[in-house]
Amino acid sequence: MEEIEPIADKVTSYFYALLFLRHPDLRSLFPAAMDTQRDRILKALLTAAEHIDNTDVLVEYLQNLGRGHRKYGTRPEHYPAVGEALIGALSSHATDSWGEECQAAWVRTYTTISQIMIDAAAADELRAPAWWYAEVVAHELRTPDIAVITVRPDQPYPFLAGQYAGVETPWWPRVWRHYSFASAPRADGLLSFHVKAVPAGWVSNALVHRARPGDVLRLGPPTGSMTVDHTTRSGLLCVGGGTGIAPIKALVEDVAEHGARRSVEVFYGARTDIDLYDIDTMLRLQQAHPWLSVRPFIDAEAHRQLPDAVREFGPWYEYDAYLSGPPGMIRSGVHALRDTGVPVSRIRHDSVEELVAAGS
């Protein structure tokens, strides 16, 4: 791993060259332009290999990957080809550490990884489609680069508040991006997403600036573990930055629907007041539920970061914490909460790589 990580770009390019040269039929499973895809498979494989002994984290991560890969058309027979390309790329670049023992270890590792993913996909196939079609029924531009998009799936779409789904637009086939659900499950079956257009973001820009009612998207299966544990009465500390407020709003609605008067503390952070695009909704929820407290936080005015403010309002060690937003905010938020005595087991968010990094 130490030998490969500094040259990951070269290894990735070699990996795909081998894969498509030896198995040209697999090229159709990937986007026409590989810019956004190229490091994803190798990064996922290296992440899994690095934590091969952390069974709980690894298995959940790989099961989610296996279920999620169904939407790409991935089948069990495709896995050996990927493993072959992986071993070929690693053996060509890890020249100092590669040998028979190392190769045998990687073969065992990849066999474990692929079998967990294959089994999860097979189990999921018995209960859910690989993807859903969803028609855009509402498109509201909240700021010049943030849209609230509501869609109607073509068949029932079961999910939990706090989860997210892969979204594919008709303008960029086979390019998927993850977006959190912005509400708890609704009686009318509609789903909402908050999307911020980012520079060079193919999917986000299409959703914000191009999508209109009547357009049809594809949705991957729901995934994510940032959900409410309704077997406990612990309070919830929710920290949402930017469009990260979307799943936080869903969690608040979920608590309300279960009728439990649990204390819920929401910190809603943004760089400017314009970026607090959903503050009116959150304040209406606060007015309706006395157990809910909403604290808006604007970086430019406070001259400090959101996690610092959260730390100042502690202690939070009796709360279950939920973090949603940019990776940097999640990383610093985890550190801030741990500093105030919140155990890692009570901190939830949906980035395995960030979680592992924060715990090391």
N, C-alpha and C positions, 0 to 999 in steps of 0.2 A: 504493500500500500504506500509506503514512504517513497518508493522508487517510481511508482506510477502517477501519484497525484500531481507532482509538479509538471508533468508532461501529458496531462489528461486530454488536452486538445488533440495532440498527435495520436494518442491511443484511440480516441473516439473516431477520428477520421479513418484510421486504419481498420477499426472495427466495422464501420459501415461499408468501406470498400470491399472487405472480405465477404461480408454478408450478402451484398448485392451482386458481387462477382460470382460467388458460388451458388447463390439462390436468387436469381433475378426475378422469380415469380413473387418474392416477398416485397419487391419494391412498391407494388400497388397498395400495400397496407399503410404506407407512409405518405405524408404530405408531399405535394409536388415540389415545394421549396422546403429544404431541410433546416433552414436557419434556426427555427424555434424548437426543432425536434432533436437536433443532433446529439446533445449531451444527456438527454433524458434517460435512455435505456442504460447507458454505461453508469450514469450517476446512481440510478436505482440499484443496479447490480453491486456497485462498490459499497453503497450504503448498507445493503443487506449483508454483504460479506463481512463488513467491518463489525457488524453487531450479531454475528452468527451465534454467539453464546448468550445473547440477551433474548431468551426465548419469547417472553411475553411481548416485548416491543416488536421483535422480528416477525413473529407469526401474524400479528394484527396488521402490520405494514404490508406483508406479502399477500395476505388474503385480500386486502383492499386493492392492491395492484392487480391481482388475478381477476377479481370481479370487474375492476375498471377496464381491463384490457379486452373484455368481451366486445366493447363498443368499437374497437378497432378491427374486429374480425379475427382476432387471434385464436388459433386452435392449438390443441396439444401437440400436433405434429410440427408446429413451427418452433417449439422450444429447443429441440436439438440443434437446429441451424444457428440459433442465437448463441447457444453454448459453444458451438464449434468456432464461431467468429470471436467470441469472448476469449477463449483459450488461445486462439491464434494471435489476437492483438496483444494480450498480456505476455505471451512467451516471446514475442518479437521485440518488446520494449523493456521488460523487466529482466534484462540480460544478466545483471549481477546476482539476482536472487533466485532466478528460475532454475529448476532442475526436476528430476523425477518426483521427488517428495513434494515439491511445491505444486507441480502439475496435478498430482493425485489429490492434494488437498483442495485445489480449485475445482476439480471434477466433482468431488464429494459435495463441496459447497454449492455448486451450481445445480447439482442433482436435487439437493434439499430445497433450494430456492424455487426451482421450477415445479417440483412436485406439490409444494404448498400452494402455489399459484394455480396450477392445473386443477387441484382438488377443489379449491375455493370457487373457481369458475364453473366447474361441473355442478357443484351444489347450487350455485346461484342460477344456473340455467334451468333448474327444475321449478323455480319459483318466480322468475322475473325475466322480462325481455332484455336483450343486450342494450337497447336504447329505446327512448320514447320520442315520438314527434310531438312538438309543442308549438301551437300557434300564438304569435304575439297578439294580445288583445288590448294592451295599453302601453304607451311609451311616453314617459314624462321626463322632460329635461329639467333637472333641478338646478344645475349650474351649467356653464358652457361645456364642461367635460364629465358630468355625472348624470346618469339617467337611471330612473326607476322603471324597470321593465316587468310587465306582468304577462304570463303565458298560460295557455290552457293545454295540458297534456292530452294526447289522443286516447289514453286509457288511465285508470287509477294509478297514481304515483305515490306510494307510501314512503314517508320519510319522518324524521324526528327533528324538532327544533334544534338548531345549532349545527346541523349537517350541511353539506354542500354537494354540488353535482358538476360534472363536466358538461360544457356547453359547446356545440359546434354550430357555426353559421353556414348558410348556403353559399356565402361568398368565399369561404376558405375551407374547402372539403378536407376532412381528416386532420384539421387543426382544432384541438380542444383546449379550453381553459376552464379552470374551476371557479365557481361563484357560489357563495353561501345563500341559503334561502333567507329571505328578509321577513318571514313571518312563520308562526307555527302552522301546522296543517289546518286548512280551512274547509268549511263545509261545502263550499262551491268547487273545491278541487283546484283552484287557481294557485299559481306559484309566482312569487316576486323575487327579483334580483336587483341589487344595487351595483351598477357598473361604472367604473371610472376609466375614461380613455387615457391610456398611457402612451408616451412617445414610442412609435414603431410597434405598437400593440395591434396586431392584425385583428384579433377577435374583439378586443375591447373597443377599438375605434369603429368597427363594423356595427357593434351593438349600440353604441352611443349615437353615432352620426348617420348610420345608414338604415338600421332596422326600423320598421314601421308596422302598425297593426296589419295583420294579414300575412306577414312573413312567417315562415315555418322554420323552427330551429330543431336540433336534435339534442336530447338530454341523455347523459349517461346515468348510471344508477346512483342513488344517494349514498354518501359515505361520510365518515368523520365521527369522532368520539367526543366532540365538545357538547355533550348533551347533559340534561339535568337529571340528577339522581333523585327520584321522587320517593325513595325509601328513607331519606334523612330529612331532618328539619333544619339543617345548617343554613346559614345565610349565604347569599351569592354575592361575590364581588366580581363585577363585569367591567372590563376595560376594553373599549373599542376605539380604534384610531381610524379616521377617514371612513371609507366604506366598510370598515370592520364593524361599524355600528349595526349593520344589517343582521348578522346572526345574534347579536346582543338583544336587539328588538324582539327577535323570534323567541329567545330564551325567556324574556320578560312575559311575553304573551303565554308561553307554555306554563309558567308558574301561575299566572292568573287563571288559566283554564283549569288547573288542578285544584284551585280553591284554597291552596295553602298560604297562610299569611306569613310567609318567610321574608325576612329582611333581604332586600335586593338593593345593592349599591352600584350605580352605574357611573363610570367616568367616561365621558365622551370627548375625545381629543381631536383637534384639527389644527392645521397650520395657521389658518385665518378664519375669521367669522363666516365668510362665504362658504368655507368647507364644512361648516356645521349645518349641512343641507337638510338634515332630518331632525333638527332640534325641536321643532314644533310638535312633531309626532311623539317624541320622547317626553316632552313636558306635558302633553295631554295624557299620556299613560301615567305619569307621576300624579297628576291631578285626580285620576280615576282610582289610583291604588295607594292608600296611605303607607303601605309597607315598602314602597319604591322611592328611592332618592336618586335624582339625576344631577350630575355635576359637569357642566360643560367646561372645557379647558382649551384655551387657544395658546399655542406655543409662542406666537409672535408677541403676545401681550404679557405672558407670564415669565418669559425669559428663562424658562427651565422646561425640562422634558416631562411628559405625562407620567412616566413611571416614578419620577421624583415626587410629584404631587400625590400619587397613590400612597407612596411610602409615608409621607407626612400625615396622612389621614388615618394611618393604622392605629393599633395593630390589627392584623387580619387573620391571625392563626386559627380562628374558629370558623372561618368562611371557606367555601369552595370558590376558587378563583377561575375566571374564564377570560382569556386574552384573545383578541382578534384584531388584526391590522397588519401593517408592514412587518417583515421579518425582524428588522432592527428593533422595532417597538416591542415585539414579542420577546426577543432575547433579553433586552434590558428590563422588561417587565418581570420576567421570570427571576432575574437576579434581584430586583427590588423586593419582590414578594418573599423570596428565600431569606433575604436580609432581615425581614421583619418576622421571621419564624414560621412562615407558611411552608409545610412540607411539600416536596415535589409531587407527591401522590394526590394532592388536592389542587394542583394547578393544571388547567386543561386548555389545550389549543390544538391545532391540527397541522403541525409540521414536525414530522418525526426527526428530521435532521436538526432542527432548531432545539427540539426537546433533548436530544442526545447531547448536543453541544453544550447546552446550558447545564446539564448534569455532570459534565466531565470536569 
